[in-house]
Amino acid sequence: MNLMVICLATVVLASEAAASENALLAELLEKGVTMSDGSSVRLPAPTMPDALGADGQRAALGKIPDARHPVEELLRKSIVAPFVLGIRSLQTPAGQSPARAVDLWFVAYGDWDALSSKEFVDRLLERGEPPDADSQVSRSGFLDEAALAKRKIDVRPKRDQEERYSYGTGVLFDRVELSTALHVLLTRGPGSFLAAARIDPRFNGDPEYPNQWRSMARDLNNPQKVAFGPPQVYTAAGCYGKVTRLAQPAGAIFVEYHLVFEEPHGWFKGANLLRSKLPLVVQDEVRTFRRRLQSLAAKKQ
């Protein structure tokens, strides 16, 4: 399960949270994500602020950095309508960590209430692929109260927000197995959901839910056989996703996702796989999101 799917899934789970400032988002915007060299990289502010009218929302859409696709194309009601994906290499203040930023914007159509339904969230989470048989980690999803209590993590219900911890293991371009425990804070504004998440360092070295990455090497004679490198601690990633109900056109829902992370040299040995392979992965995720949202809305009719 990759960070994008987790973020999108947890965003729509925020439907019961009241309007509130998201403290974790504020931390990501003001302090940023801490890299291994000790420096921090901040995330960009949301493209679509809350409480905008139709004109303000359209103006915000017009500021998305993509000269190839005018606003009307982004608003096209189609599974294959364009999305905007930005991939940036960042220079950290200390100049030692290879930091990356990913920004995604797209519009989907469907029923606003269906978006926050348990069925829709469950179907999103099904996108996560199970880890390989040799993987040391076999869980993905949200940690329950017992798991949190075992680690002395106290999550107290609050009227204006929802706090969760999720865990997932995913494979990056068949080169790296990445496992992370995310601290997620969900809030709701007027006509929007927002989930901010960052890797929680309290899970470093955890026997069940470790924050780690391992290199992968498949046997050329037996692709099902995978040799893993030694686990290495990984905590340098933070993201947020925001879903906003557009005033026009009817049924339009704007989704934005922002991620900052460190890419250790050991992942891809300097190869620019992110820029060459990520667009196809994102295209698949965006189309799946749109298709499932439309399908769920059709069931309600």
C-alpha atoms as one frame of an Amber mdcrd trajectory, in Angstrom:
protein
   0.000   0.000   0.000   1.680   3.220  -1.024   1.514   6.600   0.722  -0.794
   8.039  -1.900  -3.458   5.370  -1.381  -3.183   5.631   2.399  -3.525   9.409
   2.274  -6.520   9.342  -0.080  -8.192   6.627   1.978  -7.701   8.413   5.267
  -8.882  11.702   3.803 -12.329  10.309   3.088 -12.516   8.802   6.571 -12.579
  12.351   7.966 -16.269  12.799   7.236 -17.308  12.777  10.889 -14.756  15.351
  12.000 -15.951  18.906  12.512 -14.263  21.997  11.115 -10.905  22.356  12.828
  -7.377  23.484  12.283  -5.203  20.507  11.470  -2.193  20.703  13.803  -0.229
  18.080  11.867  -0.747  19.976   8.608   0.450  23.164  10.302   3.584  21.323
  11.419   4.269  20.058   7.885   3.795  23.546   6.431   5.783  25.433   9.072
   8.463  22.981  10.246   8.474  20.479   7.397   9.825  16.945   7.135  13.121
  16.228   8.883  15.735  14.637   6.626  18.567  12.347   7.681  21.045  15.237
   7.593  18.974  17.101  10.182  17.575  19.713   7.818  13.849  20.169   7.173
  11.820  20.572   3.981   8.382  22.204   4.178   5.319  21.149   2.201   3.382
  23.644   0.029   0.124  25.159   1.254  -3.155  23.726  -0.113  -4.038  24.892
  -3.602  -7.752  25.065  -2.740  -8.389  26.963   0.524 -11.682  26.448   2.326
 -14.808  28.559   1.929 -14.134  29.785  -1.617 -17.057  30.546  -3.897 -17.337
  29.269  -7.461 -15.211  32.106  -8.861 -12.533  31.678  -6.221 -12.378  27.937
  -6.810 -12.007  28.404 -10.532  -9.221  30.922  -9.955  -7.451  28.392  -7.720
  -7.747  25.744 -10.444  -6.207  28.193 -12.882  -3.084  28.450 -10.717  -2.241
  24.766 -11.007   1.136  24.645 -12.827   0.211  22.876 -16.070   0.129  24.924
 -19.264  -0.888  21.877 -21.345  -4.297  21.419 -19.726  -6.673  24.379 -19.361
  -9.216  24.408 -16.545 -11.981  23.093 -18.801  -9.894  20.005 -19.555  -9.226
  19.370 -15.876 -12.983  19.652 -15.215 -13.930  17.253 -17.990 -16.294  14.570
 -16.696 -14.385  11.518 -17.807 -12.428   8.669 -16.248  -9.541   9.566 -18.568
  -9.625  13.330 -17.996  -6.144  14.750 -17.411  -4.490  15.087 -14.032  -1.520
  17.248 -13.106   1.528  15.603 -11.562   4.555  17.533 -10.379   7.811  15.810
  -9.414  10.562  17.979  -7.985  14.080  17.401  -6.711  14.790  19.633  -3.734
  17.988  21.004  -2.297  17.909  20.628   1.456  19.362  23.429   3.607  22.254
  21.192   4.641  22.703  20.062   1.030  23.281  16.435   1.900  19.926  14.670
   1.571  18.307  13.810  -1.790  14.831  15.193  -1.114  11.893  14.771  -3.486
   8.475  16.394  -3.689   5.388  15.027  -5.434   2.274  17.127  -6.062  -0.907
  15.783  -7.625  -4.131  17.520  -8.650  -7.223  16.082 -10.333 -11.002  16.316
 -10.484 -13.391  13.397 -10.012 -17.176  13.187 -10.177 -19.543  11.428  -7.843
 -21.793  11.673  -4.840 -20.229  13.653  -1.972 -21.799  11.405   0.675 -20.621
   8.263  -1.119 -17.069   9.588  -0.970 -16.997   9.198   2.815 -18.726   5.835
   2.936 -17.025   2.810   4.469 -17.534   0.847   1.237 -15.588   3.381  -0.791
 -12.737   3.487   1.724 -12.551  -0.305   1.915 -12.337  -0.540  -1.862  -9.548
   2.041  -1.927  -7.557   0.119   0.656  -7.896  -3.032  -1.417  -5.464  -1.427
  -3.885  -2.571  -2.299  -1.603  -0.713  -5.358  -2.840   0.224  -8.018  -0.279
   3.925  -8.205   0.527   6.087 -10.951  -0.915   6.141 -14.278   0.887   9.669
 -13.569   2.137   8.686 -10.188   3.577   9.135  -9.760   7.320   6.020  -7.574
   7.430   2.591  -8.902   6.535   0.167  -6.267   7.824  -1.390  -3.169   6.323
  -4.246  -0.971   7.478  -5.061   0.905  10.666  -3.655  -0.027  14.075  -6.255
  -0.891  16.711  -6.425   0.320  20.311  -4.636  -2.750  21.630  -1.667  -2.250
  19.311  -1.415   1.424  20.283  -1.767   0.719  24.002   1.041  -1.847  23.769
   3.276   0.978  22.534   1.961   3.457  25.125   0.398   5.650  22.460  -2.661
   7.403  23.853  -5.242   8.502  21.303  -8.089  10.338  22.969 -11.241  11.067
  20.956 -11.770  14.760  20.259 -14.892  16.413  18.998 -13.166  18.373  16.283
 -10.766  15.814  14.802  -9.957  12.165  14.241  -6.538  10.717  14.940  -5.352
   7.415  13.493  -2.242   5.327  13.004  -1.844   3.337   9.809   0.746   0.831
   8.726   1.643  -0.331   5.257   4.269  -2.187   3.287   4.762  -1.461  -0.401
   7.208  -2.187  -3.188   8.785   0.742  -5.046   9.376  -0.067  -8.706  10.413
  -3.626  -7.834  13.610  -2.280  -6.265  12.715  -1.427  -2.668  10.362  -2.728
  -0.007   9.202   0.194   2.154   7.347  -0.215   5.450   6.023   2.759   7.409
   3.852   3.540  10.426   2.010   6.802   9.802   0.529   9.190  12.328  -2.577
  10.612  10.644  -4.716  13.568  11.698  -8.060  14.062   9.953 -10.171  17.207
   9.950 -13.101  18.600   8.042 -13.722  22.115   6.793 -16.741  23.628   5.047
 -17.090  21.341   2.036 -13.711  19.649   2.402 -11.846  16.763   4.049  -8.158
  16.900   4.917  -5.737  14.264   6.192  -2.135  15.017   7.108   0.299  12.179
   7.772   3.910  11.671   8.670   6.048   8.688   9.628   6.069   8.253  13.399
   9.634   7.660  14.654   8.309   5.839  17.731   7.962   2.792  15.459  11.657
   2.725  14.507  12.834  -0.789  15.295   9.346  -1.951  16.266   9.183  -5.781
  16.094   5.783  -5.763  14.351   5.487  -2.414  12.570   9.007  -1.149  11.846
   9.781   1.980   9.846  12.269   0.555   7.383  13.318  -0.039   3.809  15.068
  -3.018   2.257  16.633  -3.385  -1.169  15.199  -6.103  -3.409  16.886  -8.293
  -6.010  14.920 -10.860  -7.991  16.522 -14.095  -9.129  16.832 -13.929 -12.945
  16.075 -17.639 -13.188  13.182 -17.515 -10.732  11.451 -14.095 -10.579   9.339
 -15.236  -7.637  12.458 -15.582  -5.532  13.527 -12.288  -3.964  16.670 -11.538
  -2.004  16.293  -8.689   0.491  19.050  -6.465   1.796  19.364  -5.626   5.494
  16.591  -3.405   6.939  17.434   0.268   7.309  15.476   2.780   9.368  13.393
   5.245   7.383  11.379   8.181   8.779  11.827  11.050   6.297   8.393  11.421
   4.708   5.270  13.505   5.239   2.191  14.104   3.136  -1.326  15.453   3.117
  -4.350  15.050   0.932  -7.325  17.343   0.636 -10.666  16.704  -1.046 -12.863
  19.729  -1.812 -16.426  19.838  -3.086 -16.591  22.251  -6.034 -19.507  24.639
  -6.386 -19.460  24.096 -10.160 -19.883  21.889 -12.139 -22.402  19.759 -10.265
 -20.872  16.670  -8.684 -17.274  17.824  -9.202 -14.766  16.962  -6.474 -11.244
  18.392  -6.432  -8.442  16.233  -5.031  -4.949  17.430  -4.217  -2.082  15.475
  -2.715   1.327  16.713  -1.598   4.285  14.597  -0.481   7.860  15.352   0.574
  10.295  12.527   1.230  13.938  11.573   1.221  15.185   9.204  -1.476  18.257
   7.350  -0.170  20.855   6.602  -2.818  20.499   2.921  -2.012  16.964   2.861
  -3.390  17.696   3.353  -7.080  21.468   3.998  -7.183  20.940   7.434  -8.715
  18.563   6.301 -11.494  15.682   8.716 -12.047  12.957   6.068 -11.753  10.530
   8.374 -10.008  10.123  10.665 -12.990  10.032   7.853 -15.542   7.739   5.386
 -13.772   5.556   7.339 -11.335   3.266   8.966 -13.957   1.906   5.574 -15.076
   1.373   4.468 -11.465  -0.474   7.690 -10.646  -2.565   7.463 -13.811  -3.784
   4.054 -12.705  -4.580   5.252  -9.174  -6.441   8.361 -10.372  -8.557   6.439
 -12.858  -9.349   3.802 -10.241 -10.398   6.505  -7.775 -12.693   8.100 -10.358
 -14.139   4.803 -11.532 -14.944   3.571  -8.048 -16.462   6.872  -6.978 -18.743
   6.929 -10.020 -19.660   3.274  -9.537 -20.630   3.816  -5.919 -22.716   6.873
  -6.831 -24.524   4.861  -9.515 -25.519   2.238  -6.944 -27.333   4.885  -4.906
 -29.529   5.951  -7.835
